[in-house]
Amino acid sequence: MISRVQNLPPCNRFLFPRSSTPSLNPMRNPNFRKPRFTISLNSQFSDHSDAGLHFRQKILYLENHLHVDFRKAFRENPDSRSATLSAVKSVEVCLSSMGLELSAVGRVLDMYPQLLTSDPDYDLYPIFDFLLNEVQIPFPDIRKSIVRCPRLLVSDLDLQLRPALKFLRDLGFVGLNAITSQTTLLLVSSVEHTLLPKIQYLENLGLSHKDVVNMVLRSPALLTYSIQNNLVPKVDYFLGDMKGDLSELRRFPQYFSFSLERKIKPRHRLLVEHGLSLSLSKMLKVSDGEFTARLLEMRLQSSTADG
């Protein structure tokens, strides 16, 4: 595994396998679990006569270089007002070393200003180490994971990320279905309050546990949708207005990824209006133009058959 990161910049020393990096082991490094996103004494301004100049330089760096809203940052993270410019720059260096371009670094820091006062060695590199060596995301895809879900960087490893990874792997996200950069956002979901309730909701519809597992493995986004705002109304419309069968949801779980108001209802109503029907996949997977052409073709075929 060392070969996966041997060409990285020196600052990525924390990304080697745990067996070769004792400092990453919490049992061997008592400082590993120190509070996140705090600034140490040496990050305070020591020369008060230059404080105004340093403060202005930091504002210009945040505003013009990173395009971070410094007012929002200072409001949401008051400690960032007193952090040194070099401390903030070390965060940019850390994120850049993992492949994030400057614009992405700025977006991440603007979204989560608490990262401005994070300690890369204790707060950020352990997250990258987890993604690289535990989740086994290839290094080139680490950037994709962070860009898709910056919340990974502010999530607790032991209370959030590792329990979610274990739950997902136990569910079946292994082998060909293993977590990738496209599905690492599932790791920031609470097992108890987010992931498990969705599994239970689908099972309560009458689907077997095996069916539900197959559905979420085929369409992992199912685990990210709101039960009340997405799953319930779409299930109600499918079973009620469409008089659908659960077996079709089992075959096409991607149904839940389409807009109920903008796509599902309009297309279904057009089919009903002309006395036609299509499977969920054929009704929803095509573009508007393709659906219109298919509808016209079906109407012509129907009228020919009637004639």
Steps between C-alpha positions, in 0.01 A plus 500: 500500500798729555553506127166674459629813666875484461502785247296738709640824642685468835201643690311180425709293738180427695352302214710188537342181637450508874741211551785719375377822661478452879417869554158437345409244764291674770627254759858601427440869448303661785468823304317333213158556658552857603204734424460576131504842336675691777804722483800453723679776690770533238236588238403819687641834396801565718599839364199723566662792319479306175164344574309745281726439201489123543124510540464697174731260317288209616180668382653564157619139486155366583315743276723531193694173499252246633178694428375421848242731657715614795206665678310172498816313600568729799135483602474122486850435628607785733836329562591563137531873579808436712656218300824583324514522123760221495264272696221563251737447208599162643138391454511602134828311453346190657191505278705582190734209572200269467428623149245775563543796270492850647137566409394178673705584810326838518153344467574246774633763741214737425252221567670386821691796654588289805764340280691829494623431852543126461831330562579305182700237689219418742183609322548449126771245422332232717185545288701460181679200652161345579371553146819371342587203720174394668236584240769432236419787270779534239707814557391668171137464615548654845446841344170384348381376838571834669355710219180292503475499879715757685316402818736202520767740626295611801362159595628310802696190405399276789150629564386543140717377214617163627156389630342599168767309307444189710121520457529542124747215463281274711211600273689388190714792386802277438677355198353635180255703709769649725484866597652724231555873461141517372355346813727627779227754581316208661768499769377830647151357556396395849448125522229532763317805369553485124617171353314244710159680490504495119574130493216443746258720304555304180464170683176620659355539150513123469841463339732235643830601656681337209291700253576825682872425513505431127311825438742720697803326348363571153397854592703620802338843476192338657677533834540876455135586427265640762234251607228763541591726209600239243427136576152534650341723230653297216392170651148638560473618138642176362275271700195727485473696175721271295365182661851363480641180640786487751682258273553783252654723767725208586612478138537876452600672829626795296132607490564698818767711332253665260293808581143413592352829379723569200535154349311212664153655516503675159620194312269261678200727437583524129509121477169469685343768281572293191427164659861389485750357747873459537729345755656744746841480337367562148279780627768686693850425369460672163521874428187711446551487125542124497196454721287717269620303197429170675154620601421605143620165366286311750195710409553429131538130566186503713294681238625262227407200709152643563452569131 
